[in-house]
Amino acid sequence: MAILFAKVHNKLNKLEKRAVDFGGGEKLHASELHAIDAIGNKSANTVTGLCNLFGITKGAVSQIIKKLEGKNYISRERNMVYGKEIDITLTDKGRIVFEAHLALHEEMDRELLGFMKTIPESQLAGFIEMLSKMEKYVDKFLAK
């Protein structure tokens, strides 16, 4: 079981590291796509908001934002109400990528959910419990 888990983990890591062109003309890495997704979904539209959402440093988020702005996927403007905050929005080019990325995830989710519907509820509950325990197990090592 540990070997199978390691294989799935390694494949997910490969998928996360693969740069993909979603219609903007250049390949984007997962971190850039996740930022575009968060901004497009209105989950976060400031550097601080993205830091809190992803659990990464302001420096890391700032690097991603600079790249996306340089590639014309996002724009930044000072917040008119809170002068210290900079609001981040998608450009038209960013919106194209956001929509294409959203469509991909809808397709992936539809396929996965279709498969999950074939699994008996008791087995699915056990799998979810196992994932939760695995997350806590990994968290212990991350905390060291």
C-alpha positions as CSV (number, residue, x, y, z in Angstrom):
1,M,0.0,0.0,0.0
2,A,2.8,2.4,0.8
3,I,4.3,1.9,-2.6
4,L,1.0,2.6,-4.3
5,F,0.5,5.7,-2.3
6,A,4.1,6.9,-3.2
7,K,3.4,6.3,-6.9
8,V,0.1,8.4,-6.7
9,H,1.9,11.1,-4.7
10,N,4.8,11.2,-7.2
11,K,2.4,11.5,-10.2
12,L,0.5,14.3,-8.5
13,N,3.8,16.1,-7.9
14,K,4.7,15.7,-11.6
15,L,1.3,17.0,-12.6
16,E,1.7,20.1,-10.3
17,K,5.2,20.8,-11.8
18,R,4.0,20.6,-15.4
19,A,3.7,24.0,-17.0
20,V,0.6,24.3,-19.3
21,D,-0.7,26.8,-21.8
22,F,-4.4,27.5,-21.1
23,G,-4.8,29.9,-24.0
24,G,-2.7,32.8,-22.9
25,G,0.3,32.1,-25.2
26,E,2.7,30.9,-22.6
27,K,3.0,27.9,-20.3
28,L,2.0,28.6,-16.7
29,H,3.1,26.7,-13.6
30,A,0.6,25.4,-11.0
31,S,1.4,28.2,-8.6
32,E,0.5,30.8,-11.3
33,L,-2.7,29.0,-12.2
34,H,-3.7,28.7,-8.6
35,A,-3.2,32.4,-8.1
36,I,-5.3,33.1,-11.3
37,D,-7.9,30.8,-10.0
38,A,-8.1,32.4,-6.6
39,I,-8.2,35.9,-8.1
40,G,-10.9,34.9,-10.7
41,N,-13.0,33.1,-8.0
42,K,-12.7,36.2,-5.8
43,S,-11.2,33.9,-3.0
44,A,-8.4,36.3,-2.6
45,N,-7.5,39.6,-4.4
46,T,-4.5,40.9,-2.4
47,V,-1.1,39.6,-1.6
48,T,-2.0,39.1,2.0
49,G,-5.2,37.2,1.0
50,L,-3.2,34.9,-1.3
51,C,-0.7,34.3,1.5
52,N,-3.5,33.3,3.8
53,L,-5.2,31.2,1.2
54,F,-2.2,29.2,0.2
55,G,-0.2,29.3,3.4
56,I,2.9,30.7,1.8
57,T,5.1,33.8,2.4
58,K,4.5,37.2,1.1
59,G,7.7,37.0,-0.8
60,A,6.6,33.8,-2.6
61,V,3.2,35.4,-3.5
62,S,4.9,38.6,-4.6
63,Q,7.1,36.7,-7.0
64,I,4.1,34.9,-8.5
65,I,2.2,38.2,-8.9
66,K,5.2,39.9,-10.6
67,K,5.4,37.1,-13.1
68,L,1.7,37.2,-13.8
69,E,1.7,41.0,-14.1
70,G,4.7,40.8,-16.5
71,K,2.9,38.3,-18.7
72,N,-0.3,40.6,-18.6
73,Y,-2.5,38.1,-16.8
74,I,-3.3,40.4,-13.9
75,S,-3.3,44.1,-13.0
76,R,-2.8,45.8,-9.7
77,E,-4.4,48.9,-8.3
78,R,-4.3,50.7,-5.0
79,N,-7.5,50.1,-3.0
80,M,-9.4,53.4,-2.8
81,V,-10.8,52.6,0.7
82,Y,-7.7,51.0,2.3
83,G,-4.8,52.9,0.8
84,K,-2.2,50.5,1.9
85,E,-3.8,47.5,0.1
86,I,-3.2,46.7,-3.5
87,D,-6.1,45.0,-5.3
88,I,-5.3,42.4,-7.9
89,T,-7.7,41.7,-10.8
90,L,-7.5,39.5,-13.9
91,T,-6.9,41.1,-17.3
92,D,-8.8,39.9,-20.3
93,K,-5.9,37.5,-21.0
94,G,-6.1,36.3,-17.4
95,R,-9.8,35.8,-17.6
96,I,-9.3,33.5,-20.7
97,V,-6.9,31.4,-18.7
98,F,-9.2,31.3,-15.7
99,E,-12.1,30.1,-17.8
100,A,-10.0,27.4,-19.5
101,H,-8.6,26.2,-16.2
102,L,-12.0,26.1,-14.7
103,A,-13.3,24.0,-17.6
104,L,-10.5,21.5,-17.1
105,H,-11.2,21.2,-13.4
106,E,-14.9,20.7,-14.1
107,E,-14.1,17.9,-16.5
108,M,-11.7,16.3,-14.0
109,D,-14.2,16.6,-11.2
110,R,-17.0,15.2,-13.2
111,E,-14.9,12.1,-14.1
112,L,-13.8,11.6,-10.5
113,L,-17.2,12.1,-9.0
114,G,-18.7,9.7,-11.5
115,F,-16.2,7.1,-10.4
116,M,-16.8,7.9,-6.7
117,K,-20.5,7.3,-7.1
118,T,-19.8,3.7,-7.9
119,I,-18.1,3.2,-4.5
120,P,-20.3,2.1,-1.6
121,E,-20.8,4.8,0.9
122,S,-19.1,2.8,3.7
123,Q,-16.0,2.3,1.7
124,L,-15.9,6.0,0.7
125,A,-16.3,7.0,4.4
126,G,-13.3,4.8,5.3
127,F,-11.2,6.3,2.5
128,I,-12.0,9.8,3.6
129,E,-11.1,8.9,7.2
130,M,-7.8,7.4,5.9
131,L,-7.0,10.6,4.0
132,S,-7.7,12.7,7.1
133,K,-5.4,10.5,9.2
134,M,-2.7,10.7,6.5
135,E,-2.9,14.4,6.5
136,K,-2.4,14.6,10.3
137,Y,0.5,12.1,10.0
138,V,2.2,14.3,7.4
139,D,1.5,17.4,9.5
140,K,3.5,15.9,12.4
141,F,6.6,15.7,10.2
142,L,6.1,19.2,8.7
143,A,5.9,20.6,12.2
144,K,9.4,19.3,13.0
